[in-house]
């Protein structure tokens, strides 16, 4: 499939999605949103693809959020699945997604990062939810996800002031996993390679259980996890038999993803 505003590349079991509107600091309008939604639909439905990275073209911006110059009106439809950037309201994606933050991540761009499972940032990356400064609010998950990740007081600081956060502060807040001085995409691919050493069935079961159980008491969550679709699929998979077999035979497991 060809795209006008994004690029999609596949290397083995890794899909890399690049927002390609550098002249607009990779801000997103409806057409770009639709393309991102399709790209992540394809990733979700392709059994050969196990991990995804999302990044931005150029060295200045990951994503500057909603393109207010192209589309000044914000509607509730922006929150409909799959949500901003094709990810923010996609709550059924059990495959891991990594954000490679190569520059500015503002508004919806920051909310894309919040919706990813892991994030690597370049040292020049900057994060903010500046919506209140333009009479709006962080409606693509920022209001909900940020307090859960950093705590109420720290989240309110960012949500109510719209101030900018450096990559170093984002790391200290636990918003990114790693900060690098150069080649942020390369760092994200190294992280993806470590993840790809694991069974994709295990990855999906783990992610599904973690996200479902965030609001549950531990005792209830430990009982409920056995009924989750990805968990049941993992336990019945060839990979669940291959892992222990490879361990006992002292060899590298050959994952099949089924």
C-alpha positions, 0 to 999 in steps of 0.5 A, spaced: 500 500 500 502 506 498 502 512 502 502 520 501 503 522 509 507 516 512 512 511 510 512 504 512 518 499 512 518 492 514 525 488 517 523 481 519 518 481 524 519 489 525 514 494 522 517 501 522 512 507 521 514 514 520 510 520 520 512 524 513 510 531 514 517 534 516 515 541 513 509 541 518 513 538 524 509 532 522 503 535 525 497 530 523 491 532 519 485 527 517 488 524 511 495 523 515 490 520 521 487 515 516 493 513 513 496 511 520 490 508 522 491 503 516 498 502 517 497 500 524 490 496 522 495 492 517 500 491 523 495 488 528 492 483 523 499 481 520 501 475 524 508 475 521 509 482 524 511 482 532 513 489 534 512 496 531 516 503 532 513 509 530 517 515 529 517 522 525 521 524 519 527 529 519 531 531 526 526 536 528 520 533 530 516 527 532 509 529 531 507 536 533 500 534 534 494 536 531 495 540 525 491 546 527 493 550 521 490 545 516 484 543 521 482 548 526 476 545 528 477 539 533 471 534 533 469 528 538 470 523 532 478 525 533 477 520 539 474 514 536 478 508 535 483 508 533 484 515 535 490 520 534 495 517 530 492 511 529 494 509 536 491 513 542 484 510 542 486 503 539 485 499 546 485 492 543 493 492 540 496 486 544 503 487 540 508 492 543 509 499 540 515 503 541 516 510 540 522 513 537 522 520 539 526 524 534 524 531 536 518 535 538 512 531 541 507 536 542 499 535 544 497 529 540 504 527 538 506 527 546 499 523 546 502 518 541 508 517 546 503 516 552 499 510 548 506 506 546 509 501 550 516 503 550 519 510 548 526 512 546 528 519 545 533 523 542 537 528 547 533 534 543 526 531 544 521 536 547 514 534 550 508 538 552 501 538 552 500 545 550 492 545 549 490 549 554 494 555 551 490 554 545 483 554 548 483 546 548 485 540 552 489 533 551 483 529 549 487 524 546 488 520 552 493 525 555 488 527 561 487 520 562 494 516 561 499 522 564 496 521 571 497 514 571 504 514 569 507 520 573 502 521 579 496 526 580 501 532 582 506 531 576 501 530 571 497 536 573 503 541 573 504 539 565 496 539 564 495 545 567 501 549 565 502 546 558 510 547 560 515 544 556 519 538 558 526 536 556 528 529 554 532 528 561 526 530 565 521 526 561 526 520 563 526 522 570 518 522 570 518 515 567 515 517 560 521 514 556 525 508 557 532 511 554 535 518 552 540 518 546 544 523 543 544 520 536 540 515 532 534 515 536 531 510 531 537 505 531 536 505 539 529 503 538 531 498 533 536 495 538 530 495 544 526 492 539 531 486 537 531 485 545 524 484 545 524 480 538 528 475 542 522 473 546 516 469 544 511 474 540 505 470 544 508 471 551 509 478 549 501 479 547 499 475 553 503 480 557 501 486 554 494 484 554 494 482 562 498 489 564 493 493 561 487 490 563 489 489 570 492 496 571 485 498 575 484 491 578 486 489 585 492 484 585 488 478 587 483 479 582 487 481 577 491 474 578 485 470 577 482 474 571 488 473 567 487 466 565 481 468 561 484 473 557 484 471 550 492 473 548 493 469 555 489 463 553 492 463 546 499 463 549 498 457 553 495 453 548 501 455 543 507 452 540 511 457 543 509 455 550 512 448 548 518 450 544 520 455 550 521 450 555 524 445 550 529 449 548 531 451 555 532 444 557 536 442 550 540 448 551 539 452 545 536 458 542 528 457 541 525 458 534 519 462 535 513 461 531 508 466 533 503 461 534 
